[in-house]
C-alpha cells in the first residue's frame, strides 16, 4: 500500500478518476427506476409544476429567481437543476430526477479522488478511500432520494471550490492565481445556492489554506523543518508541478513538522476568504428569514445562546458524532429518520460521562495529530467543520441523519486511509492481511448498500421498512398510512377503497400505540413528534371522510389535530368539514358552525400566506363559500378581504 507519491503520471490519475466515475454510475444505476417517495418530495417538488415548468424554462427561471419568494427552501441552484430536468424530460418524471442524482454522485466521487490526491494521499490510498466513499451504505440516502439533490450539489461545488483554491495556491502566474481565486468564490456561491449547510465551506477553505504548506509544501512557503525535508526536484518536474512535495519515508507517510498556527499563517488563511465569508453570512441571513416566514423557527424554542440549548448541544454532539462514525464503519439498522437523542429526555449520568470522554478523546487525538500527523489532523478537521451546521446550534428539527455525513465522511475515511497506509509501510508483514481485510470490508459494505438502496424503491417500500424498525418514528406510521389513504381516496373500486382504508386504520392505530410508548415529556423545543401526533389525528379525520362519517365527526379529529399542532393542513380540513356540517345542520345551529368554519378558514389563510397559489385559492374560497351566504359573517368577511386580499 502506498501513502504519498509525487511521481504518478497525471494521465494515470485521470484514468483512475474515470474508472471511479464509471464504477459509481454502474453501482447506483438501479436508482434510475425508482419512484418518488413521500418524504418532502410531494411538498417541495411535486406541488410546484409552475416552478419547474416542463413547457418553458424561462417561466421556471422567473418563478425560481423572482416570483416564488419567500419559500421554504430557497435553494436556487438545486431548483434550477430540477427545472432543467423538467423541461427536458417532463415535470413529474422520477427517472430524470434519479438519473440526475446518479450523475452528480459519480461526479462527486471523481472530484473527491482528485481532492484526496492533492491533500496528502497517494494514488492507491486515494483510490481505495474514494471507492469506500462510493459504496458506503450511509450514502445511499442522498443518492436514492430525489431530495438528496442538495447534498450532492453542495458536495460537488465544495470540492470544486477546494480544487480551485488548490490551483490558486500552487499557481506560478498571477493571472492563473486570480482566475482560480475567482473560481473559488463562484463555486462557494453555487454551493450556498445548493444547500445552506455550505456555510461550513468557508471554514474548510480556511483550513485548507492554513494546512497548505503541510499538504503541498513549496520551498517559498513551507516551514523551515518541512523545507529541509523537501525533495530535490528537477527543474522540469518543478515547472510541471509548480511545487515541491515532501519525500515519503519508509516510516512516516503522513508525518511532518508540527502544525504551528503562527500569526502570519492565520492572516494568510483568513484574509483571502473574507469575500467568501460575506457571501456566506448573506446567504445564512436570507435563509433564516425564509425559515421564519414558514414558522419553521419557533420563537418559543430555546435560542442558539440559551443555556439549556447550549448544554444540549455540548452533551449530544459528541455522542452523535460517535454514533455517526459507527454507522460509517459498521452500518447497522439504517434509517431515514433517526429520533435519538430526544431533547425531552435528559441524558443518563452514564451517557453524560460517555459524552465527556468522547469529547476529551477527540481533543487528545487532534492535538496528537497536529503534533505528529498534520495531514491526518487536516482531514479530521475537514470532517468536523462540515458537520458544524448539523450540530443543532441554530436549529433543532432532528439531530442526526445519514445524509449529514455525506461529504464529511470523506475526511474520516481519509484519516483511516492515511493511517492504514502508514501502518502497512511500517509493518510489511501486515500488508497482505490488511489487503484481505479491506477487500472483505468493502465487499460487505457494497452488499449492505445494495440492500439499503432497495428500501428507497418507492413510497410504500420505504415506510414499511421504517415502520418495521426496532425503534420506529411516528413519522413512519404517519407516512405509511397517508400513502394508503391517498390510494384509497383515488381508487374507483369500492372494495379496494375499503381494503386500503382498513389497512390505513390499522397503521394509524399502530402509530398511536408508538406515540404512547414514547411517553413524550413537556419540552421547550417544538418536538417533531408533536406534529406527527397531530398528523395521525388528521389521518383519522380523512378515514372518517372515506367511511362517509358525518361532517361533525370528521371535524372532531381535525379540531384535535389543530389544537395539538396548529398548521395549515389541519385548519383547511377542519374548515372544509365544518362548512359541510353547516350546510347540513338545522337553521338554529348554522350560525355557530359557520362562525367556527370561518375561524379555521382564517387560520388556514394565515398559515399559508407565504404561498401565492394558496392565497389565490383562499381568495376564491372566500368569495364562493362565505360572501353573500351568511349575513352574520358579513363584517368579518369584509375585514378578511381588506386584510388578506386588498
C-alpha positions as CSV (number, residue, x, y, z in Angstrom):
1,X,0.0,0.0,0.0
2,X,1.3,3.4,-0.9
3,X,0.7,6.6,1.1
4,X,2.1,9.6,-0.8
5,X,3.7,9.6,-4.2
6,X,4.8,12.6,-6.2
7,X,5.8,10.9,-9.5
8,X,2.4,9.4,-10.5
9,X,1.7,10.4,-14.1
10,X,-1.3,12.8,-14.5
11,X,-2.7,10.6,-17.2
12,X,-2.8,7.7,-14.7
13,X,-4.7,9.8,-12.2
14,X,-7.1,10.7,-15.0
15,X,-7.7,7.1,-15.9
16,X,-8.3,6.1,-12.2
17,X,-10.7,9.1,-11.8
18,X,-12.6,8.0,-14.9
19,X,-12.8,4.4,-13.6
20,X,-14.1,5.5,-10.3
21,X,-16.7,7.7,-12.0
22,X,-17.9,4.8,-14.2
23,X,-18.0,2.5,-11.2
24,X,-20.1,4.9,-9.2
25,X,-22.5,5.2,-12.2
26,X,-22.8,1.4,-12.5
27,X,-23.0,0.7,-8.8
28,X,-26.0,3.0,-8.1
29,X,-27.6,2.7,-11.6
30,X,-30.7,0.8,-10.2
31,X,-32.0,4.1,-8.6
32,X,-33.0,5.3,-12.1
33,X,-36.0,3.0,-11.9
34,X,-37.1,4.2,-8.5
35,X,-40.3,6.2,-7.9
36,X,-40.9,9.3,-5.8
37,X,-41.4,8.9,-2.0
38,X,-43.5,10.9,0.4
39,X,-40.5,12.4,2.3
40,X,-40.7,16.1,1.3
41,X,-40.8,15.3,-2.4
42,X,-44.5,15.9,-2.9
43,X,-44.4,19.1,-0.8
44,X,-41.3,20.8,-2.1
45,X,-41.0,19.4,-5.7
46,X,-44.2,17.9,-7.0
47,X,-46.5,20.6,-5.5
48,X,-44.9,23.2,-7.8
49,X,-45.4,22.4,-11.5
50,X,-45.2,26.1,-12.2
51,X,-41.8,26.5,-10.6
52,X,-40.5,23.5,-12.6
53,X,-42.4,24.2,-15.8
54,X,-41.9,21.4,-18.4
55,X,-43.2,23.8,-21.1
56,X,-41.0,26.8,-20.6
57,X,-37.6,27.1,-18.9
58,X,-38.0,30.9,-19.0
59,X,-41.1,30.6,-16.9
60,X,-39.2,28.3,-14.4
61,X,-36.4,30.8,-14.1
62,X,-38.8,33.6,-13.4
63,X,-40.5,31.6,-10.7
64,X,-37.3,30.4,-9.1
65,X,-35.4,33.7,-9.1
66,X,-38.2,36.3,-9.0
67,X,-41.7,35.2,-8.1
68,X,-41.6,32.4,-5.6
69,X,-40.2,34.2,-2.6
70,X,-40.3,33.5,0.3
71,X,-40.3,29.7,0.0
72,X,-39.4,27.0,2.5
73,X,-36.1,26.1,0.8
74,X,-34.9,28.9,-1.5
75,X,-32.1,26.8,-2.9
76,X,-31.7,28.4,-6.3
77,X,-29.1,26.0,-7.8
78,X,-31.0,22.9,-6.7
79,X,-34.2,24.3,-8.1
80,X,-32.6,25.3,-11.3
81,X,-31.3,21.7,-11.8
82,X,-34.8,20.4,-11.3
83,X,-36.2,22.9,-13.7
84,X,-33.8,21.9,-16.4
85,X,-34.7,18.2,-15.9
86,X,-38.4,19.1,-16.0
87,X,-38.0,21.0,-19.3
88,X,-36.0,18.2,-20.9
89,X,-37.8,15.1,-19.6
90,X,-41.1,16.2,-18.0
91,X,-42.0,17.6,-14.7
92,X,-43.3,14.5,-12.7
93,X,-40.7,12.1,-14.2
94,X,-38.9,10.3,-11.4
95,X,-36.4,8.8,-13.9
96,X,-35.0,12.2,-14.8
97,X,-34.5,13.3,-11.2
98,X,-33.0,10.0,-10.1
99,X,-30.7,10.0,-13.2
100,X,-29.6,13.5,-12.3
101,X,-28.7,12.3,-8.8
102,X,-26.8,9.4,-10.2
103,X,-24.6,11.5,-12.5
104,X,-24.0,14.1,-9.7
105,X,-22.9,11.4,-7.2
106,X,-20.5,9.9,-9.8
107,X,-19.0,13.4,-10.4
108,X,-18.6,13.8,-6.6
109,X,-16.7,10.5,-6.5
110,X,-14.3,11.6,-9.3
111,X,-13.7,15.0,-7.8
112,X,-13.1,13.5,-4.3
113,X,-10.4,11.3,-5.7
114,X,-8.7,14.4,-7.3
115,X,-9.0,16.3,-4.0
116,X,-7.5,13.4,-1.9
117,X,-4.6,13.2,-4.3
118,X,-3.9,16.9,-3.7
119,X,-4.2,16.7,0.1
120,X,-1.7,14.0,1.1
121,X,-2.9,10.6,-0.2
122,X,-1.0,8.6,-2.7
123,X,-2.7,7.1,-5.8
124,X,-3.5,3.7,-4.3
125,X,-4.7,5.1,-1.0
126,X,-6.8,7.8,-2.6
127,X,-8.4,5.3,-4.9
128,X,-9.3,2.9,-2.1
129,X,-10.7,5.7,0.1
130,X,-12.8,7.0,-2.8
131,X,-14.1,3.5,-3.5
132,X,-15.1,3.2,0.1
133,X,-16.9,6.5,-0.1
134,X,-18.7,5.5,-3.3
135,X,-20.1,2.3,-1.8
136,X,-20.7,3.5,1.8
137,X,-24.2,2.3,2.8
138,X,-24.9,5.6,4.7
139,X,-24.5,7.4,1.3
140,X,-27.5,5.6,-0.2
141,X,-30.0,8.1,1.2
142,X,-28.7,11.3,-0.6
143,X,-28.3,9.4,-3.8
144,X,-31.5,7.4,-4.0
145,X,-33.7,10.2,-2.5
146,X,-34.6,12.9,-5.0
147,X,-34.5,15.5,-2.2
148,X,-30.8,14.4,-1.7
149,X,-30.0,16.5,-4.7
150,X,-29.0,19.4,-2.4
151,X,-26.4,17.2,-0.6
152,X,-24.9,16.1,-3.9
153,X,-24.7,19.6,-5.3
154,X,-23.2,21.1,-2.1
155,X,-20.6,18.3,-2.1
156,X,-19.9,18.9,-5.8
157,X,-19.4,22.6,-5.5
158,X,-17.5,22.4,-2.3
159,X,-14.9,20.0,-3.9
160,X,-14.7,22.3,-6.9
161,X,-14.1,25.3,-4.6
162,X,-11.3,23.4,-2.8
163,X,-9.7,22.2,-6.0
164,X,-9.8,25.8,-7.4
165,X,-8.2,27.1,-4.2
166,X,-5.5,24.4,-4.6
167,X,-4.8,25.6,-8.1
168,X,-4.7,29.2,-6.8
169,X,-2.2,28.4,-4.1
170,X,0.1,26.4,-6.4
171,X,-0.2,28.8,-9.4
172,X,3.1,30.1,-10.8
173,X,1.5,33.0,-12.7
174,X,-0.6,35.9,-11.3
175,X,-3.2,35.5,-14.0
176,X,-3.7,31.8,-13.2
177,X,-3.9,32.6,-9.5
178,X,-6.5,35.3,-10.0
179,X,-8.7,33.1,-12.2
180,X,-8.5,30.2,-9.7
181,X,-9.4,32.5,-6.8
182,X,-12.4,33.9,-8.7
183,X,-13.5,30.3,-9.4
184,X,-13.3,29.6,-5.7
185,X,-15.7,32.4,-4.9
186,X,-18.0,31.3,-7.7
187,X,-18.1,27.7,-6.5
188,X,-18.7,28.9,-3.0
189,X,-21.7,30.9,-4.2
190,X,-23.1,27.9,-6.1
191,X,-22.6,25.7,-3.0
192,X,-24.6,28.2,-0.9
193,X,-27.3,28.1,-3.5
194,X,-27.4,24.3,-3.3
195,X,-27.8,23.8,0.5
196,X,-27.5,26.1,3.4
197,X,-25.0,23.7,5.1
198,X,-22.5,25.2,2.7
199,X,-22.0,27.9,5.4
200,X,-19.3,25.5,6.7
201,X,-17.4,25.7,3.4
202,X,-15.7,29.0,4.4
203,X,-14.2,27.1,7.4
204,X,-13.0,24.3,5.2
205,X,-11.4,26.8,2.8
206,X,-9.6,28.5,5.7
207,X,-8.4,25.1,7.0
208,X,-7.1,24.2,3.5
209,X,-5.2,27.5,3.3
210,X,-3.8,27.1,6.8
211,X,-2.6,23.5,6.2
212,X,-1.4,24.2,2.6
213,X,2.3,24.0,3.5
214,X,1.8,20.6,5.0
215,X,-0.4,19.3,2.3
216,X,1.5,20.6,-0.7
217,X,4.7,22.3,0.6
218,X,6.6,24.7,-1.5
219,X,10.1,26.0,-0.7
220,X,8.8,29.6,-0.5
221,X,6.0,28.9,2.0
222,X,6.8,25.7,3.9
223,X,8.0,25.9,7.4
224,X,11.7,25.5,7.8
225,X,11.6,22.0,9.1
226,X,9.4,21.0,6.2
227,X,11.5,22.7,3.6
228,X,14.6,20.9,4.9
229,X,13.0,17.5,4.2
230,X,11.7,18.6,0.8
231,X,12.6,16.6,-2.3
232,X,15.2,18.0,-4.6
233,X,13.0,18.1,-7.7
234,X,14.4,18.5,-11.2
235,X,13.7,21.9,-12.9
236,X,11.4,20.1,-15.3
237,X,9.4,18.5,-12.5
238,X,9.2,21.7,-10.6
239,X,7.9,23.6,-13.6
240,X,5.3,20.9,-14.2
241,X,4.1,20.7,-10.7
242,X,4.6,24.3,-9.5
243,X,5.6,22.9,-6.1
244,X,8.0,20.6,-4.2
245,X,6.5,17.8,-2.3
246,X,7.9,16.1,0.8
247,X,9.5,12.8,0.1
248,X,7.7,9.8,1.6
249,X,9.8,7.8,4.0
250,X,9.5,4.2,5.0
251,X,8.1,5.1,8.3
252,X,6.2,8.4,8.1
253,X,3.9,8.7,5.1
254,X,1.7,11.3,6.7
255,X,4.1,12.8,9.2
256,X,5.7,16.2,9.1
257,X,6.8,19.0,11.4
258,X,4.2,20.1,14.0
259,X,1.4,22.3,12.9
260,X,2.0,25.7,14.4
261,X,-0.7,28.4,13.7
262,X,1.6,31.5,13.6
263,X,0.1,34.9,13.3
264,X,1.3,35.2,9.7
265,X,-0.2,31.8,8.8
266,X,-3.6,32.8,10.3
267,X,-3.6,36.0,8.4
268,X,-2.8,34.2,5.1
269,X,-5.6,31.8,5.9
270,X,-8.3,34.2,6.8
271,X,-7.9,37.4,4.9
272,X,-8.3,35.9,1.4
273,X,-11.6,34.3,2.3
274,X,-13.3,37.4,3.7
275,X,-15.3,37.7,0.5
276,X,-16.4,34.1,0.8
277,X,-17.4,34.8,4.5
278,X,-19.5,37.8,3.4
279,X,-21.4,35.7,0.8
280,X,-21.9,33.0,3.5
281,X,-23.3,35.5,6.0
282,X,-25.7,37.0,3.4
283,X,-27.0,33.5,2.4
284,X,-27.4,32.5,6.0
285,X,-29.4,35.6,7.0
286,X,-31.7,35.2,3.9
287,X,-32.3,31.5,4.7
288,X,-33.2,32.3,8.2
289,X,-35.8,34.9,7.1
290,X,-37.4,32.2,4.9
291,X,-37.5,29.7,7.7
292,X,-39.0,32.3,10.0
293,X,-41.7,33.2,7.4
294,X,-42.7,29.5,7.2
295,X,-42.7,29.3,11.0
296,X,-40.1,26.6,11.0
297,X,-38.0,28.6,13.5
298,X,-40.3,28.5,16.5
299,X,-40.0,31.6,18.7
300,X,-40.9,29.6,21.7
301,X,-38.0,27.2,21.4
302,X,-34.6,27.8,23.1
303,X,-32.4,30.1,21.0
304,X,-28.8,29.5,20.0
305,X,-27.4,31.2,23.1
306,X,-29.9,29.8,25.6
307,X,-28.1,28.0,28.4
308,X,-30.3,24.9,28.1
309,X,-29.8,24.7,24.4
310,X,-26.0,25.1,24.7
311,X,-25.9,22.4,27.3
312,X,-27.9,20.0,25.0
313,X,-25.6,20.8,22.1
314,X,-22.5,20.2,24.2
315,X,-23.9,16.9,25.6
316,X,-25.4,15.5,22.4
317,X,-22.7,16.4,19.8
318,X,-20.0,14.0,20.9
319,X,-22.5,11.1,21.2
320,X,-24.0,11.9,17.8
321,X,-20.5,12.1,16.2
322,X,-19.6,8.8,17.7
323,X,-22.7,7.1,16.5
324,X,-22.3,8.6,13.0
325,X,-18.8,7.3,12.8
326,X,-20.1,3.9,14.0
327,X,-22.7,3.8,11.2
328,X,-19.9,4.7,8.7
329,X,-17.6,1.9,9.8
330,X,-20.2,-0.7,10.7
331,X,-23.6,0.1,9.3
332,X,-26.4,-1.4,11.3
333,X,-30.1,-0.7,11.1
334,X,-30.0,2.5,9.0
335,X,-33.0,4.8,9.0
336,X,-34.2,7.8,7.1
337,X,-35.5,9.4,10.3
338,X,-33.4,8.9,13.5
339,X,-35.1,10.1,16.7
340,X,-32.2,9.9,19.1
341,X,-31.2,11.9,21.1
342,X,-34.5,13.3,22.5
343,X,-34.4,16.7,24.0
344,X,-37.4,15.9,26.2
345,X,-35.5,13.2,27.9
346,X,-32.3,14.2,29.8
347,X,-29.2,12.1,29.2
348,X,-28.5,9.5,31.9
349,X,-25.3,10.0,34.0
350,X,-23.5,7.3,32.1
351,X,-24.4,8.9,28.8
352,X,-23.1,12.3,30.1
353,X,-19.9,10.7,31.2
354,X,-19.5,8.9,27.8
355,X,-20.1,12.2,26.0
356,X,-17.4,13.9,28.0
357,X,-15.0,11.0,27.5
358,X,-15.6,11.1,23.7
359,X,-15.0,14.8,23.6
360,X,-11.8,14.5,25.6
361,X,-10.6,11.7,23.5
362,X,-11.3,13.6,20.3
363,X,-9.4,16.6,21.6
364,X,-6.5,14.5,22.6
365,X,-6.3,12.8,19.2
366,X,-6.5,16.1,17.4
367,X,-3.6,17.6,19.5
368,X,-1.6,14.5,18.8
369,X,-2.3,14.6,15.1
370,X,-1.4,18.3,15.0
371,X,1.9,17.5,16.6
372,X,2.9,14.3,14.7
373,X,0.5,13.8,11.8
374,X,-0.7,17.2,10.5
375,X,-2.2,15.8,7.3
376,X,-4.4,13.5,9.4
377,X,-5.3,16.5,11.5
378,X,-6.4,18.4,8.4
379,X,-8.7,15.6,7.2
380,X,-10.2,15.2,10.7
381,X,-10.9,19.0,11.0
382,X,-12.3,18.9,7.4
383,X,-14.9,16.4,8.6
384,X,-15.6,18.3,11.8
385,X,-16.0,21.6,10.0
386,X,-18.5,20.1,7.6
387,X,-20.6,18.8,10.5
388,X,-20.9,22.1,12.3
389,X,-24.2,23.2,10.6
390,X,-25.7,19.9,11.9
391,X,-24.6,20.5,15.5
392,X,-28.0,21.8,16.5
393,X,-26.7,25.2,17.4
394,X,-29.0,27.1,15.1
395,X,-32.0,24.8,14.6
396,X,-33.3,21.6,16.2
397,X,-35.6,19.6,14.0
398,X,-33.9,16.3,14.5
399,X,-30.3,15.8,15.4
400,X,-28.9,13.3,13.1
401,X,-29.4,11.8,9.6
402,X,-27.1,9.7,7.3
403,X,-27.1,12.4,4.6
404,X,-25.5,14.9,7.1
405,X,-22.3,12.8,7.0
406,X,-22.1,12.6,3.2
407,X,-19.1,14.8,2.3
408,X,-17.8,14.9,5.9
409,X,-17.3,11.1,5.8
410,X,-14.6,11.7,3.2
411,X,-12.4,13.3,5.8
412,X,-12.9,10.4,8.2
413,X,-12.2,7.9,5.5
414,X,-9.1,9.8,4.5
415,X,-7.8,9.8,8.1
416,X,-8.2,6.0,8.2
417,X,-6.6,5.6,4.8
418,X,-3.5,7.6,5.7
419,X,-3.0,5.7,9.0
420,X,-3.6,2.3,7.4
421,X,-1.2,3.1,4.6
422,X,1.5,4.1,7.0
423,X,0.9,1.0,9.2
424,X,1.3,-1.1,6.1
425,X,4.5,0.6,5.2
426,X,5.9,0.3,8.7
427,X,4.9,-3.4,9.0
428,X,5.4,-5.1,5.7
429,X,4.1,-8.4,7.0
430,X,0.7,-6.8,7.7
431,X,0.2,-5.7,4.1
432,X,-1.5,-9.0,3.0
433,X,-3.8,-9.2,6.0
434,X,-4.7,-5.6,5.5
435,X,-5.5,-6.1,1.9
436,X,-7.7,-9.1,2.6
437,X,-9.4,-7.3,5.5
438,X,-10.1,-4.2,3.4
439,X,-11.4,-6.3,0.5
440,X,-13.8,-8.1,2.8
441,X,-14.9,-4.9,4.4
442,X,-15.5,-3.2,1.1
443,X,-17.4,-6.2,-0.2
444,X,-19.7,-6.3,2.9
445,X,-20.3,-2.6,2.6
446,X,-21.2,-3.0,-1.1
447,X,-23.7,-5.7,-0.2
448,X,-25.2,-3.6,2.6
449,X,-25.5,-0.6,0.3
450,X,-27.3,-2.7,-2.3
451,X,-29.7,-3.9,0.4
452,X,-30.3,-0.4,1.8
453,X,-30.8,1.0,-1.7
454,X,-33.8,-1.3,-2.3
455,X,-35.5,0.3,0.7
456,X,-35.9,3.5,-1.4
457,X,-37.6,1.9,-4.4
458,X,-41.0,3.5,-3.7
459,X,-43.0,5.2,-1.0
460,X,-44.6,2.1,0.5
461,X,-41.3,0.1,0.5
462,X,-39.5,2.9,2.3
463,X,-42.1,3.5,5.0
464,X,-42.9,-0.2,5.5
465,X,-39.2,-0.6,6.3
466,X,-39.1,2.4,8.6
467,X,-42.2,1.3,10.5
468,X,-40.7,-2.1,11.0
469,X,-37.5,-0.9,12.6
470,X,-36.8,-1.7,16.3
471,X,-37.3,2.0,17.2
472,X,-39.6,3.4,14.5
473,X,-40.5,7.0,14.3
474,X,-44.1,8.3,14.4
475,X,-43.4,9.8,11.0
476,X,-43.0,6.3,9.6
477,X,-46.5,5.3,10.6
478,X,-48.0,8.7,9.5
479,X,-46.3,8.5,6.1
480,X,-47.3,4.9,5.5
481,X,-50.9,5.4,6.5
482,X,-51.1,8.6,4.4
483,X,-50.0,6.6,1.4
484,X,-52.8,4.0,1.9
485,X,-55.4,6.8,2.3
486,X,-54.2,8.6,-0.8
487,X,-54.6,5.5,-2.8
488,X,-58.0,4.8,-1.2
489,X,-59.2,8.3,-2.0
490,X,-58.3,8.0,-5.7
491,X,-59.4,4.3,-6.2
492,X,-62.6,3.9,-8.3
493,X,-63.1,0.4,-6.8
494,X,-65.2,0.4,-3.6
495,X,-63.7,-2.9,-2.4
496,X,-60.2,-1.6,-3.0
497,X,-61.1,1.6,-1.2
498,X,-62.4,-0.4,1.8
499,X,-59.3,-2.6,1.9
500,X,-56.9,0.4,1.8
501,X,-58.9,2.3,4.4
502,X,-58.8,-0.7,6.7
503,X,-55.1,-1.1,6.3
504,X,-54.6,2.7,6.9
505,X,-56.7,2.5,10.1
506,X,-54.5,-0.3,11.4
507,X,-51.4,1.6,10.7
508,X,-52.8,4.8,12.4
509,X,-53.6,2.8,15.5
510,X,-50.1,1.4,15.5
511,X,-48.8,5.0,15.3
512,X,-50.9,6.0,18.3
513,X,-49.5,3.0,20.2
514,X,-46.0,4.0,19.3
515,X,-46.8,7.6,20.5
516,X,-47.9,6.2,23.9
517,X,-44.8,4.1,24.1
518,X,-42.6,7.2,23.5
519,X,-44.1,8.9,26.6
520,X,-43.1,12.3,25.4
521,X,-42.4,14.8,28.2
522,X,-43.0,18.6,28.1
523,X,-40.2,20.4,26.4
524,X,-39.3,23.9,25.5
525,X,-38.5,22.6,22.0
526,X,-41.1,22.2,19.3
527,X,-40.7,18.4,19.1
528,X,-41.4,16.9,15.6
529,X,-43.3,14.1,17.3
530,X,-46.0,16.6,18.4
531,X,-46.6,17.5,14.7
532,X,-46.6,13.8,13.8
533,X,-49.2,13.1,16.5
534,X,-51.3,15.8,15.1
535,X,-50.8,14.3,11.6
536,X,-52.2,11.0,12.9
537,X,-55.4,12.8,14.1
538,X,-55.7,14.4,10.6
539,X,-55.5,10.9,9.1
540,X,-58.3,9.7,11.4
541,X,-60.4,12.5,10.1
542,X,-59.6,11.6,6.5
543,X,-60.5,8.0,7.3
544,X,-63.8,9.2,8.7
545,X,-64.5,11.0,5.5
546,X,-63.7,7.8,3.5
547,X,-66.2,5.9,5.6
548,X,-68.8,8.6,5.0
549,X,-69.0,9.6,8.6
550,X,-71.0,12.8,9.5
551,X,-69.0,16.0,8.9
552,X,-69.2,16.8,12.6
553,X,-67.3,13.5,13.4
554,X,-64.7,14.4,10.8
555,X,-64.3,17.9,12.2
556,X,-63.7,16.5,15.7
557,X,-60.4,14.8,14.5
558,X,-59.3,17.9,12.6
559,X,-60.0,20.2,15.6
560,X,-57.9,17.9,17.8
561,X,-55.1,17.9,15.3
562,X,-55.1,21.7,15.1
563,X,-55.1,22.0,18.9
564,X,-52.0,19.8,19.1
565,X,-50.0,21.5,16.4
566,X,-51.6,24.5,14.6
567,X,-50.8,24.0,10.9
568,X,-52.4,24.9,7.5
569,X,-53.4,21.4,6.5
570,X,-55.4,20.7,9.8
571,X,-57.0,24.1,9.5
572,X,-58.1,23.5,5.9
573,X,-59.6,20.1,6.7
574,X,-61.4,21.5,9.7
575,X,-62.8,24.4,7.7
576,X,-64.0,22.0,4.9
577,X,-65.7,19.6,7.2
578,X,-67.4,22.4,9.3
579,X,-68.7,24.1,6.1
580,X,-70.2,20.8,5.0
581,X,-71.7,20.4,8.5
582,X,-73.1,24.0,8.3
583,X,-74.9,23.2,5.0
584,X,-76.5,20.1,6.5
585,X,-77.3,21.5,10.0
586,X,-80.6,22.8,11.2
587,X,-81.1,26.6,10.9
588,X,-80.6,27.2,14.6
589,X,-77.1,25.5,14.6
590,X,-75.8,27.0,11.3
591,X,-74.6,30.3,12.8
592,X,-72.2,28.8,15.3
593,X,-70.9,26.2,12.8
594,X,-70.3,28.8,10.1
595,X,-68.5,31.1,12.5
596,X,-66.2,28.3,13.6
597,X,-65.6,27.3,10.0
598,X,-64.6,30.9,9.3
599,X,-62.2,30.8,12.2
600,X,-60.4,27.8,10.7
601,X,-60.5,29.4,7.3
602,X,-58.7,32.5,8.7
603,X,-56.1,30.2,10.4
604,X,-55.6,28.4,7.0
605,X,-55.0,31.7,5.3
606,X,-52.6,32.9,8.0
607,X,-50.5,29.7,7.9
608,X,-50.4,29.6,4.1
609,X,-49.9,33.3,3.5
610,X,-46.4,32.8,2.1
611,X,-47.7,30.7,-0.8
612,X,-49.0,32.8,-3.7
613,X,-51.1,29.9,-5.1
614,X,-52.7,29.2,-1.7
615,X,-53.6,32.9,-1.4
616,X,-55.3,32.8,-4.8
617,X,-57.2,29.7,-3.8
618,X,-58.1,31.3,-0.4
619,X,-59.5,34.4,-2.2
620,X,-61.6,32.2,-4.4
621,X,-62.9,30.3,-1.4
622,X,-63.8,33.5,0.5
623,X,-65.9,34.5,-2.4
624,X,-67.6,31.2,-3.1
625,X,-68.1,29.9,0.4
626,X,-68.7,33.0,2.6
627,X,-69.6,36.2,0.7
628,X,-73.3,36.8,0.4
629,X,-74.1,33.5,2.1
630,X,-74.1,34.1,5.9
631,X,-75.4,37.5,6.8
632,X,-74.0,37.3,10.3
633,X,-70.4,37.0,8.9
634,X,-70.6,39.9,6.5
635,X,-68.5,42.2,8.7
636,X,-65.8,39.6,9.3
637,X,-65.7,38.6,5.6
638,X,-65.2,42.2,4.6
639,X,-62.5,42.6,7.2
640,X,-60.7,39.5,5.9
641,X,-60.8,40.7,2.4
642,X,-59.2,44.0,3.4
643,X,-56.6,42.3,5.5
644,X,-55.6,39.4,3.2
645,X,-56.7,40.3,-0.3
646,X,-56.5,44.1,-0.7
